[in-house]
Amino acid sequence: MTKNRALAEWVNEVVELTQPDTIQWCDGSEQEYQTLIEEMLTTGELVELNQQTHPGCYLHRSDPTDVARTEHLTYVCTAKSEDAGPNNQWMAPEEAHAKVDALFEGAMRGRTLYVVPYCMGPIDSPFSRCGVELTDSPYVVANMRKMTRMGSEALARIERDGSFVKGLHSLGDLHPERRFIMHFPEELAIKSIGSGYGGNALLGKKCHALRIASWQARQEGWLAEHMLIVGIENPQGEVRYIAAAFPSACGKTNMAMLIPPTQFEGYKIWTVGDDIAWLHVGHDGQLWAINPEAGFFGVAPGTGVETNPNAVEMLNRDTIFTNVAVTEDNQPWWEGLSNEIPKLDWTGKPYDATSGKKAAHPNSRFTVAANQCRSYSSMAEADTGVPISAIIFGGRRKSLAPLVYEAKSWAHGVMVGASVASETTAAAVGKVGVVRRDPMAMKPFCGYNFGDYWGHWLSLEQRAAKLPKIFHVNWFRQNEAGHFLWPGFGENLRVLQWVLARCEETGDAIESPIGWLPDKNAINTEGLAISPNAMEQLVSIDIPAWQQEMQDIAGFFEQFNDRFPQQLKRELDRVMGELSPTAKKKAANSA
């Protein structure tokens, strides 16, 4: 079925190990997809939804123990533990192979082994990379078709290029104690068993496109990042692109599909990607980005007409839903979609609205082709990618971080990204305000030591003539009453307008120890119900609080020991020095 000898030999080895009843080489065709859907409807793996309101939409209910990424069972397996770093769970490759191979032995008896060749990124882009997933899950195959360029064209590229990432997956028996997701960066290989959940089973996504790709990127001189890519078109028809990284629950997908405020007539937003960006230095010395994915694997709860109308609209057809609730007339439902009370909860049982339980699972998902989104950009298919004007990092901080600030240099920006943090809520951990560091929003996804990763980021300064400016945003600043000071959602375009102005050296800014802050009148608030006092709070900093923050950041960085780049240490010391009372006194005297 393939002219690539290495691929054919690997498939034969897996067949011998897992002992499937049949083997199917997937071509990615519509006919193949429809056959898989019919088979899953017959077995009960899928439930048909209302085809009048949601044509081509189906529901999958996963095992109740298998509803999210299992980070505590996810390992990076490098020859040396220090190469994986303290940011990853490590296991020696020989031990990891032995552990999972024992579970894979005979795991596909009575099942079909699907050979899924796929391409991450446009099929002919020099920046794309290919992989092959071997799986016994038709649900995985159907989702991979939406999420990647999967099938015959990908196989042709693999045969032409000769290289691919090996991904072996089996549902196993879905027992949590026999569930592992192992990554072997030095071998460009992944082994996942015991889970059917997307992040654990769709191996092209987090496993390949971030953990393995981040390792590849360091070897090859590019970046694989947990970032959205969005294009902002002004009334003159000029489009500039921003890449942005946010930890979970910080508005990433909403920003990727942002709706401009009514006051911004003539502005358009173009969605290139909502989750992953691969960034390369182009021939012109700029940083260019592709979205390696072809679809969205998004969280359903909270996605509504008020928060993300573009997302709601695209989910009305040809979508696979996972663990959402169902209404009386068999439509998909989740919290945040409408005020309707659903008939069935995510497990398929009658829903009791008085129980206090959520009808849809909090991590319920949708899988949909990206080109169904109204704001989808055709540039997502461009072989060259798109030029990046700005990189934005963001977290959820109720009091510390201002609405937006600009890093003073590339090295300072890397430090800003490396120290990204969000505060937890009482609902999540039982205690408000616990700060969790999530560098570059890559804590669960970086395939190697963070110290080396930051060093790789810093190295771009020697290889790129014109790097993007780096910014930090915080949409979640609150007043003393606990109310958000900034309205967020579409109004965030006002902040992005200042960001792009700064990239053109036209936006007004005031220098501070932590970076460049907007002048009090620099952000357009026309038509916005926000007081001058609120804006002043949003663009101000608390020096003592930032002194403590920098001490906390320094403590976080200590765990990376001799792998921590000295250039970042100098940036840390510089900012701490500028925040010191002595520096403040000198500045006042010089004024």
Summary of the structure (lengths in Angstrom):
residues: 591
radius of gyration: 24.1
end to end distance: 75.2
largest distance: 81.1
contacts: 2019
relative contact order: 0.11
helix: 35%
strand: 23%
